[in-house]
Amino acid sequence: MKQFFASCPKGLEYLLRDELMSLDATDVHEMLAGVRFSGDLETAYRACLWSRLASRVLLPIAEFDAATDDALYAGVQSIDWSEHLAPNATLAVDANTSQSKLTHSQYLAQRVKDAVVDQFRQRDQKRPDVDTEEPDVRINLHLRRDRATVSIDLAGAPLHRRGWRQTQGEAPLKENLAAAMLLRAGWPAGYAQGGALLDPMCGSGTLLIEGALMVADVAPGLRRDYYGFLGWKQHDIALWRNLLDEANSRAEAGLPALRSCFFGSDSDPRMVQMAKRNAQEAGVAGFFTLDKHDAQHVRPPAGFTHGLVITNPPYGERLGERETLPKLYRALGETLRDHFTGWRAAVLAGDAELGRATTLRAEKKYALYNGALETVLLIFELHPRDETPREKPPLSPGAQMLKNRLEKNLKHLRKRLEREGIHAWRAYDQDLPEYVAAIDVYADTSDATHLHIQEYRAPADVPVDVARTRMREIARVASEVFDTPRARIAVKTRERGKGGSKYGQFDQRGEFIEVEEGGLTFLVNLYDYLDTGLFLDHRLVRAKVRELASGRRFLNLFAYTATASVYAAAGGARDTTSVDLSGTYLEWASRNLALNGFSGEKHRLVQEDAASFLKHARERYGLIYVDPPTFSNSKRAEDFDVQRDHVKLLLACADRLTHDGVILFSNNFRRFSLDREALESQLTIENWGAGSIPFDFTRRANIHDCWLLRPHAAEVQVNPWDHARIKK
């Protein structure tokens, strides 16, 4: 009996252990990224030929201490290499090291090669040549804690290379990881029960091909023409031929009996063609149906009421891709929920956050590694929905009071909302002390109503379970009053913990709706962020921007989604400049501008801190809109506190004003106090706070403050960041 080690990607160890036991391996023990087992040469050959999960199969031939390169060289030389390779053979060396004094793996591989070659030279024999692609013998060195293990790599090349892949995409799923997904998802049992296998984002077809070969009893290594043991001197040719004959017989019996139950699609026609070519090379194309369409439009194939939907969606590793993925995952989840009742689904998500974007509840979760990237395999049972309407329990007295208040508010405001063409407004703002939340209504451009419910901080003496019950009541009552399904209601609740009350983790849907305001259209995201992209309490402030913008150059600092810039452009501004530190918000801003027909050089977007921008700005502006956060401690800019820093900020803005320019300054810090004394030497100040509060926010009249500031004269001012002119 010999000792062997089968390596595998992290997360597959237990599956590989069970697989090797089914191949008659004994003394099987899982380890990190692999499994140690015992057996004879036939066991090792079977592992190379039949393992769907292993990466390599190693035969250790020596173990010794190697704290120095000399000790490593001597240890390798102590092995009689004539037992393993001929003088005219080729070799390659792989090396890895951890927690050892010798840390350079490439140097270690070189030293091992030198020791082997020098041994042949010392015996006056021809030295073996190096072949890094398909050597006769591949040697593996594993150095851990200064202890070296030298092995013969019986696989020679990674076992996930099955021999059928002709073409692949940019980031192909490795075959052994695909096999692990199928096994975790219970595909062999699903096939036995008459189910279908469907991949709505099939790429080059890896999951479908592995699934077909698995249930057809085709050895995964049958099409390989290279193994590391074929040039090894101890290779048993007769034994290997017998194993190949057996595998061929099983494949000849299994393939004809395979059912045509494999369905794949992809939005990229090139990938569909790639999958077809790979399926043909694997010998299973006749059992496949492959089409071009996106995952959102996939449907169960005719004749199948159950099966497995399995897929490996994008992870968004490339810059800029991540922001678009939640919408893709959510669309996939909706498709599965709406059309695949009775099926099972398996999704390899880039991370748990993307998995949550499906909005499906996973029955099982497995951590798997796709190369160095940790992913999560989510298994879903898509149960039939209970269509029987459930009788709702009666409202509590408090909830009934809330309903009465909401209905009263709606009746009171409806006519004015219709008369003024307002589609996004506040319906409730902690009107009742027991229900501490704000309810905002957004009607999208298709006239569908959406609700945004945001919890305020509950009093400390209110138990957590009571606060949660009241939030559920708010959502239920709002749904009834506004006739809005729960799927269109975003609820943001606070969590209590160390550091006080704060909002919990938000969804990552990537879902936007279009909302009209003042004859303009804006993108609103109700789920992914604390704010939605459109500050409803600033509706009149934006209207004032449009009123003042005509013929002026407009600067929008802390621009957020640039709704004010859109208003300025609509009001006839000569040009607009929107400054924000967030690339995400500037992308959103760009879409808002383009949605209203404003693009090109006249509408600049600048990713920069506002203070930094003002320091080096040379242009003068006729209208500057400043709506800063209460505070900011971004790593990319200096700390900002609106109370502490507003004078410096506003004087810097004054330095960039034209002689007849206007600064429109607003902020939402409830305890803010404008330092008029420090500003009035240069600016005329008009408090426009009361006039800037919309009628639906009158219950919270201090929700923001607003001022109009104008220069006294046309003199050039000194930049306060260059000269300390601020009153201490």
N, C-alpha and C positions, 0 to 999 in steps of 0.2 A: 504494500500500500504506500502511496506517495501523498505528500501534502501539496495542495494547490491553493491559489488565491485568485478569485474572480473579482475584478473591479467593476464598479458600476457608478452611475451618478448618485449623488447623495439623495436620500429619500426612497431609493429603490431596494435597500438592503434586505428588508423582510420579504418582499416579493421574490427577490433573487434567491434567498435562502430556501423558500418553498419550491421554487423551480428546480434548483439543484438537487433537492431531496427527491423530486419526481424523476430525476435522471440518474437515480441510484447512488448519488454521492452520500458519504457517511461522515460522521463527526463534523457536522455543518454548524458553523458559528458566524453570525453576522458581525461585522465590524464597521468602522466608519468608511463609507464609500466602497464597500466590498464585502465579500464573504469568504471565509476560510473553510476548506473542505478536504476530505480524504477520498481516495479511490485509486483505481489503477489507470493505466494509460487510456483504456477505453472510456472511462468516466470523463477524463479530460477532453478526449475527442468529441464525445457527445455534448459536453458543455459548449465547445466551440461551434458545433454544428447546429445544436438545437436551442441554445439559450437565446431568448428574445430580449433579455434584460442586461446581460453582462456587456462590459466594454472590452475587457481583455481577460485571458486565462493565463496565469503565470505559474511556472514550475520553479520554486526556489531550489537552488543547487548549492548555495553556500551562505553562511552568516558569520560575521566577524566584527570586531571593534575597528573603527576607522575614524579616529579623532583627527588624523593628519592625512595629507595627500599621500605621503609615503606609506602609511599604514594601509590606506585604501589600495594603492598600487600593489603592495605585497600580498594583500588578501586576495585580490583578483588573480594575481600570478600563481597563487597556491592551488587554484582550480586547474584540473587537467582539461584544457580546452579541446584537445584532440578527440575527446569523447563526444563533443557536441558539434564541431564544424570542421570541415575539410580545409586544407591549406589554400585551395583555390576557390573557397567559398566567399560569400560576401556577408558582411555583418553591419549592424547599426546598434547604437546604444541610446537608450532613454534613461534619464536620471532625474530624480526628485529628492529634495532634502528639506528637513524641518527640524527645528530645535537642535541643530548641530553646529559645530565649529566651522565645518565646511559648508558654505552657503551658496556657492555659484554652481548651479546645476549643469550649465554648459561645460564648465571646466571639469566637473566630475565625470561627465560622459566622455570627455577627451582622455582623461587619465585612465578610465576603464578600457577604452579602445586601445590606448598605448600599451597597457599591460597585456592584453590579449595578443596584439600584433607582435610585441617583443618576445612573447613566449614562443611563437612560431619561428621567429627569426633566430632565437637562441638554439633552436633545434635544426637549424640550417634548412628550414622548409620555406616554401613560398608563403608570403604573408597574405592573409585575407584582405580583400578590398572592402571599402565602405560603400554601401548602397542604402541611402536613407528612405527610399520608396518601398522596395520589396526585397529586403535582404534575405539570404538563406536562413540566417539566424538573427533574431532581434533580442538583445540583452537588455534587461531592466535592472537598474540600480535604485534601491529605496534606502535612503539614509535618514534615520530618525534617532535623535539623541546619541549621535556618534556611533550608532550600531548599523552596520550595512547588511542588507539582504540583496543577494545577486540572484536573478531568476532568468529563465528562458521564457520569452513571451511566445506562447504557443499560438496565439491569435495572429501575431505579426502585424496586423493593422486593426484598428477599432472594429469590433464585431457589429456595431450599428451599421456599418457599410455592408449591406446585404448583397450587392451585386446587380440590383435591378435599376438603381437610380441613374437615369441618363441626363436629366436636367433638374435644376432646383431653383427656388426663388432666392431672394436676398437673405432671408433668415429661416432656413428650413428646419423643421422639427426633426430631431434625431430619432431614428427608428426605434431605439430601445426605450426612449421616453414615450413615444407614441404607444408602444406595446404596454408600458406601465399604465398609461391612461386607460387603455381598453380593458385591462385586467381589473383595475380599480373600479371601473364603471360596470363591471359584470357582463361584458360583451359576449363571451362564449356562452353563458347561460341564456342571454337574450336571443342569440342566434338559434339556440336549441329550441326556444319557445316560439320560433317563427317570426322573430322581429327583424326589422331593417336597420341598417347602419347609415346615418346621414351626417355629412359634414357640410354646413352652410358656408364655410370659409376654407375650402379644401386646399388652397395653395397648390403644391406639387403632388398632392394626393397621398401623403405619407400615412395618415390615420386610416384611410380607406384600404390602402394596399396592405398595411399591417393587419388590419381587421380581417381581410379576406384570407390571407395566408395563414393566419392563426386558426380560423375555423375550418380551413381546408386541409389541415394537418400537413402543411408544407414547412419543412425545416427552414428557418430564417437564413441559414448559411449555405443552403443548397446551391445557390447561383454564384457563390464566391469562387473565384479561381485561384485565390492566394490565401494561404495560411502560413503562420510562422514556423510550423513544424514540418512543412513539406521539404525544406532543405536541411533539417536537423538530422544529425547522424543517427539518432536513436528512433527516428520515425519508423513506425510499423506500417508499411505500405498495404499489406494484406488486410490488416485490421481496419484501416481507413477505407479501403475499397468496399469492404463488407458493410460498413456503416453508411456509405454513400448509396450502395445498392438498396439497403433497407429504406433510406430516406426517399429515394426515387420511387420505390414501390408504394410507399405511403402517399406520396404526392400524386402518383398516377391514379390512386384510388380516390383520393380526397377531392382533387380539382373537378373532375366530371360531376361529382355529386353536389358541388357548390350551388347555392341558390342565387338568383339574380336579385340581390337585395341591398346593393351598395349604391348610394346616391350622393353625389357631390356637386357643389356649385361654388362659383367665385365671381366677384364683380369684375375681375381682370381677365379678359379673354385669353391673354397669354398664359396665365396660370392654368386655365382649363385645358389648353392644348398640352401644356407641360404634364399635367396629371394624366392625360390620355396616353402620352408616350411612355410614361413610367409604368402605367398599368399594363400596357402592351408588353413591355420588357419583363414585367413580373409574371406574365401569363394569366392575368385575371381581368383583362379589359372587357371580355365578353360578358362579365357579370356586373359591369358598372354602367351607370347612367350619369353623365357629367354635363352640366349646363352652365351658361353664363347668366347669373343674376345676383343681386346682393342679398345679404342674410335677412334683411327685413322682409323680403318677399318670398322666402322659402316656405313651402307647405308640405305636409305629409304626402309621400308618394301614393298613387292610387293602389288600392289593394292592401295597404298596411295600416293597421289601427294601433300598432305599438312598435317600439324599437328603441334605439339609442341615437340621440343627437349628440354628436361629440365634435368639439372644435377647439382650435388654438388661435384666438383672436390676437390682433396686434397688442404689444405692450407699451408702445409709445416711448421707446428708448431714445429715439432721435429728437433733437431739439425742436420744440414747437409742435410735436405730434401729440403729446400727452393731453393737451387741452381738448382735443377733438374726440378722445376715446370714450369718455363717459356716455356721450350720446349714442355711440355705436353699441356699447354694452347694454344700455337701457333699451335700445331698439331690439336687440337680440332677445333680451328678457321678455319684452312685450310679445314678440313673435312666438316664443316658446309657450308663454302663458296662454295666449289667445288661440293657438292653432295646434298644439301638440299635447293636448290632454291625454293622459294614459301612457305617455312615453316617459323615458328617463333621459336626462341630459347631463353631459359632462363638459365643463368649460375650464380650460387652463388659463386662468387670469394672471395678468402681470403682477398683481398684488391684491390684498384683501379689499382695498378701497375700490378698485375697478370691479371686483366681484360684487360688492354691494350695489354698484351702479345698475346691475341687472334687475334689482328690486325683487329677486327671487330668494326664497329661503333655502339654503343648502342643507341637505340631509347629512352629508359628510364632507369633510375638508381634509385634503392631504397636501403637505408641503413637498414640492418637487423642485429639482434644480434643472433648469435649462441652461447648460453650461455653468457659468458662475452666477447666473441670475436666479434668485429664489422666486418661485412662483407658487400659486396655490391652485390645486385641482378641486373644483367644486362639483359635487354630485347633487342633482336635483331630481326629485320625483314629482312629475307634473300631474298632480291629482286632479280629477274632475272637479269643477267648481260646483258648489252647492247652490243651485239656482232657486231653491225654495226661499221665498222672501221670509226673513225672520221678523217676527213682531218685535218692534223696538220697545224697550221698557219706558214707562212714563218719565217725563222730565222731572227732576227734583225741583222743589220750590225755587231754589236759587237759579237753576237753569231756565225755568219758566220766566222769571223776572228778566233774565238776560235776553231771552227771546222777545219779550215785550219791548225791551229797550231798543233792540236792533230793528224791530219792525217800525217802531216810532221814528227812529233816526232815518230809516230808509224812506218812510212816507214824507218826512219833513224835508229831506234833501232832494228827492227824485226830480221834482219839477225844475229846480235850479240847475241840477246836473244836466238835464236834457236841454234846457234853454242855453246854457253856456258850452255845451258840447264837451263835457268833462267825462273821460273814460277811465280815469284812475284817481281814486279818492279814498279818504279815510272814513270808515263807517262807524268805528267804535274806538274810543281811546280811554280805557279804564274808567268808563262811565260809572260802573258799579265797583265799589272797593273790594268786593270778594273776587272779582274776575279781572286780574291785573294783566291785561294784554291790550295790544292794538290790533285792529282788523282793517286791512287795506284791501280795496277791491280794484282789480285790473280787468277791464274788458279788452280782449285782444281784437285785432282787426277783422277777425271772422265773427265777432260778437259773442264769443264764448267767455264766460265769466271765470276768473281765477281769484282765489283768496290768499292773502299773505297774513298769517297770524303770528305775532311776535310777542312772547311773554316778557313782561317787566319783572323786576326782582320782587319776589313775594316777601311779605313781612317775615321776619325771623321766627315769629311765634306760630306761623302756619306750618303744620307738619308736611313733609315732602309728599306723602301719599295723598293728602288733601289737595295740595297744589296740582298734582298730576291729574287727579279726578276732575278738577275744575277746568284744566286745559282740554281734557277730552270733551267735556261738556261744551266748551267754547267752540271746538271744531264741529261738533254735532249740530249745535244750534245754528251756527253760521251756514253750514251746509243746507239746512232746512230753509232758513230765511232767504238765502240767495239762490236756492235751487241749484247748487253747485255740487257735483260729485266729489267724493273724497280724493280722487286721483288728481283733482285740480286745486287742492288746498295744500299750501305749504305751511307747516307749523314749526316754529323755531322756539325751543324751550331752553331754559337755563338749567345748568347743573350745579349743585352745591358740592363744594369740596374745599380742599386747601386753597387759600388765596381768595375765598369768597365765591360769589355766584358768577357764573359765566356761561356763555352759550356752548352747547356741545358740538360734536362734529357734524358738519353739514353734508348733504348729499353731493355726489359728483355726477350729475346727470348731463351737463353740457346742453341743457334744454332751454331755448330762448323763445319768448313770445314777442310779437310786435304789438306795441301799444301806441295809440294816437294821443297826442297832446298838442293843443294849439295849432292844429293843422299839420303837425309834423309827426314823424313816426320814429319810435325808439325801441331798441331791443331791451327786454327785461328778462332777468333770470331770477326766479323766485326761490330756487332751492340751493344753489351752490355756495352762496355767500351770505354774510350777515345782512348786507344791503342789496337791493334788487337791481341797481343801475339807474334808477330814476327816483330822486328824492322828492316825494310828493309835497312836502311842506315848502319846497322852493319853487312851486309852480308860478307864483307871482314874481319871484325874483328873476326867473328865466324870461318872463314876459317883459320885465323892465330891461333886461339885457337887449332884447330885440328892439325895444323902443329907443334905447340910447345908441345902438350900434351903427346906425345909418352913416355911411361915409367914413367911418373910423376904422383904424387898425385895432384889432381885438386880441387881448392876451388873457388866456384862461390858465391861472395857476392852480395847482392841485386839481387838475382837470377831471379826474375820475373818468367817467365814460363820455365826457365832452358834450353833454346835453346842452350846456350853456353855449358852447361854440356853434352847435347847430342852430340855436335860436339867433345868435349873432349873425351868422351867415344868412339866415332867412330875413333878418332885419336890414340887410344891405351893407354889412361890414365890408371894408375894402379887402381884408384878408383876416385869417384867424390863426393864432398860434396856441396850441394846447400843450401844457407841460405837466407831466406826471412821472413819478418814479417807477410805476408799475408797467411792465410790458404787457401784462394781461389786460389791464384797463385801457391801455393805448390801442391795443388790437380791437377791443370792444368799441372804443371811440371812433376808430377808423370805419368800422362797420356802420355806426350810427350816422356819421357824416355821409358815407356813400349811399346809405339807405334813403337819404333825403336829397341826393343829387349834388353833394358838395365834395369835391375831391380835387387832386392836383396840387400844384405848388402854392396856390393861394390858401391852402388849409394845412398848415404844418403840424406835425405831431412830434414832440420832443420828449425823449425819455431822460429826465434829469430832475434832480432835486430843485425845488423852486428857488431856494436861497442861492444855490450855485448858478442857476440860470440868470438870476438878476445881477449877480456879480459881474458877469462878462457880457451881458446884453448891451447892444449898442443902438438898437431901434427904439423909437418912441411910439407910444400907443395912445390912441384916443379913448380907449375904454379897457380897463383892467378889472377882471373879475377874480376875487380872492375868496375862496371858501375852504379854509384850511381845516385839518383835523384838530381835535382838542389837543392831542399830543401824538408824537411819533418817535419811536426809537429804532428806526430802520438801521440795519447794519451798513447800508449803502449811503447814508447821509448823516449829518449831524442831528443830534436829538432836537426835537421841536416841542415847544409848549406854547399854546396859543396865548395864554395870559402873559407869560414871561416874554415872548418874542414878537408879539404883534406890532409893537412900535417900530422895531427894526425892520420888520417885513414891510409895513406900510410906507415907511420913509424910503425904502429901496424901490417900492413901486412908484412913489411920487417922483423919484429920480428918472423914471422911464416914461412919465406922462408928457403928452403935448400940453401946451399952455392952456388949452380949453378942455383938457382931458378929465375923465371921471374914474375914480376907483369905486367899485361896488364891492363892499366888504361884508361878508356874512360868516357866522359860525354858530355852532350848536352847543357851546359850553354854557350850561345854565347859569353858572356863577360868574360869567365873564364880566369884566369891568373895563371899558375902553379908557385908556389913559389920554384923555382929551388934552391935558396940559402939555404933554410931550409932543402932541401932534398939531395943535392949533397954531403954532408958530409958522407952519408951512401949509397947512391944509384947512379949508373950510369944511366943517363937519355937519352933515344933516342926518339925524336919526330917523331912519325910515322903517324901523322895526315893526311898528303896528300896521303899517300899510302893506307889509310883505307877507302877512300871515293869511293864508286862504281861509274861507269860511268854514271848511270842514275840519280845521285845526284850531278853532277858537277855544275849545276846551283846554288846550295846552298852548296858550298864547305866548309862552316863553320858550317854545320849541327851538327857535333860533332868533338871533339878533341880526340887524342889517343896517348899514350906514352907507351914505353916498359922500365921498370925500373928493374935494376939488382943490387944485392949487390956488394960492392967493394971486400969484402973478406968473409971468412967463419966464422968470429967472431959472437958470440951470441949478439944480440942487446937487449937493454932494452925496455920493453913495455912502450910506451909514455903515456898510460893511468895510469901507476903507477908512472911515474916520469915526472916532468914538464921539458921536454927537447926541447920544441918547441920554436923557435925564436919568440919573441914578435914583 
